[in-house]
Amino acid sequence: MMDGEEFLLKAHLLSRGFDADRLRVVLAPGVATFYLWGFDGKLRGYQHYKPHAEKNCKNPKDARYFTRTTRPCLWGTEYLPERGVVFVTESIFKAVALMNCGFNAVSALGSNIPADLRQQMSLLPYEWVCAGDNDKAGLKFSKTFTRGFVSNDLDELCEEEITYLARKFTR
C-alpha cells in the first residue's frame, strides 16, 4: 500500500506529465529515482529528483536533481523503437512531454552530449533531433546533430504546441 508521501510524489510527477504507472521510476519518501540504461541494456546510473529541494546546494546530493553515472548515457533508451526519429531533450520531463504526444524521445540530462556518447548515438538506426531550451546552451545543444530546434520548455507547452514543433521532423 502506498503511503501519503509516496502518493503526493506520484501526484506531483503526474502533474509534470510523468505517469509512474506507465514509466519506470522508483518512489521513496520525497525522492523519485529514474534509472539510466545504456544502449546495451545495462544499468549505467540513476537520477534522483527531489521536487521540494533547492535546485543548487553545497552538497550536490541534496539538490533537486542529482545524477550519478558510470559513463555518459541517456534516460529513456528502454522505450525506443527499432528505428526512426528520436528527439533528444535536456531533461526527463521534456522527453516525457514529447512521449505523451506520441513521439519517441530520450533525455541527455543536460545541454551537453559528450563526444563518445554522440559517436555511439550516430552508429544507431535513429534520426536524432535535439530539442534545446530557449537559451544559449539550448541553441548549442540543438546543433549537436544535423537536425534540431529550440523552444520554450516543452514540459510547459500544451500537446498541440508540442505536436506542431515536432511533427515537421517526423514527416
N, C-alpha and C positions, 0 to 999 in steps of 0.2 A: 504494500500500500504506500502511496506517495504522501510524504509529509507536507505541511503547509509551505515551508520554504522552497521545497522542490517544485511544488505546484506553481508558486509565484515565478520561479525561474523559468519554468516551462511556458507559462503565460507570457513572460517578457520576451522569450525567444520567438514565440508565435507572433507577438506584436511587431517583431522585426522581420517577419516573413519566414522564419526558420521553424518548420514543423518537426518537433522532436520525435513524433511518432512515425515520420516518414524518412528522416535523415539521421545518420549516425551521430550520436552525441552521448556523453556520459554526464549525468547530472549529480552534483553533490551540493551540500548547503552553500549557496552563494556563488557556485562555480560551475560553468559548463566547460567540458573538455572535448575538443574536437581532435580526433586522431588524424595524422598526416601519413599518407601511404605513398610509397614510390610506385613508379610505373610497373615495377616487377611484383607488386602486391605485398611487399614487405613494409612493416611499420617503420617510419622514418622519424617520427616525433609527434608532438602534440602542441596545441594552442589552448591555453586557459583563457576563459573570458569571464571576468567578474564585473557585471554590469554596474554595480554600485561603487566600484573602486575608482580612484583617481586615474586619469589617463597616463600620467607620468609620476613616478615615485622614485625615491632614492634607491630602494630595493626593487629592481625590475619584477621580481616575483610577486610583489604586492600591487602591481599596476593592473589596469583594466584588461590589458592584453599581455600575455606572456607566452612566448613561443620558444620551444626547445626542439632542435632537430639534429640528427646525426650528419645530415648533408642537406643542401638546398632541395626543397621539394614544394609541392603544391597541395592545397586542400581540394578534394573533390574528384580525384582521379578514379575512385571506385565507382563513380556514376557515369563515366564516359562510355559512349558507344564505340563500335569498332573503328569508325572513321567519321569524318565530317567536319563541320565548322564548330570550333570551341572558343568561347570567349574567356579571356583571362582578365581577372579583376584584381584590385588591390586589397580586397577584404572578402571574408567568407560571406558576410551578409549581402554584399553586392553580387557575388556569384549566385547566391540563392535567389535574389530578385530576378535574375535572368532565367534561372532554372524554373522558377514559378510561372514564367511566361512561356515555357516550352523550349527554351534554348539550352544548349549544352554549355556549361561554364565550370571553371576552376578558379581558385584564388592563389595568387602569388604571395599573399600575406605581407604585402608592402608594394612599393613602387619600383622595385629593382629585381630583375631576374638575372642571377649570376650567369656568367658565360657558359659554365659547364652544364647547367640546367637548360639554358637556351639551346645549346647544341643538342642535348638529348631530346628536347622537345621537337627540334627541327627534323629529327630522324623518324618521328612518328607520323602515322597517316591522318594527321589533322591539319586543318587550315586554322591557324591561331589568329585570333583578333583580340588585341589588347584594348580594354576599356579603361581608360585612365580617368582619374579625378580631374576636376576643372581647376588645376593649379600647375605650377612649373614642373613639379615631379611627375604629375599625371600626364602632361604633354610629352615628356621624355619617355615615360612608360608606354604611351600609346604608339610610339615609334619602334618598339622592341622588335616587332615582326613587320612584314610588309603592310599588313592591314591593321588599322586601329582608329580609335576616336577618343575624344574627351567629352565628358558631360558632367552635369550636376550629379550628386550622389545617387547612383542607381537605386539604392535601397530607400530613397525618399521620393522616387518618381512613381506615378501610377502605371499600371500594366500597359495602358495604351501608349504612354510615352516611351517606355522601355521597348515595346514591340516596334514602334516607329524607328527608334535608333538602331535596333539590332537587325531588323528584317532586311535592310539593304545589304547586309553582309552575308545573308544566307540564301540569296537568290541565285 
